[in-house]
């Protein structure tokens, strides 16, 4: 699990390897991501962008995904 707090907003990312949807013999590996955003400020904040940059182990951008917001706490 990865956690970062910036300007009172906490982002928690839990990457999950999906072995049932991956094909290691073909060098195809599928991951899913559970993302939680928490506002620790005394005032509301607004999510302005809904996309994530995903990097491989060499810090190379491999994907930029638009993200649907499923629920708000």
Buried (B, 14 or more C-beta within 10 A) or exposed (E): EEEEEEEEBEBBBEEEEEEEEBEEEEEEEEEEEEBEBEBEEEEEEEEEEEEBEEEEEEEEEEEEEEEEEEEEE
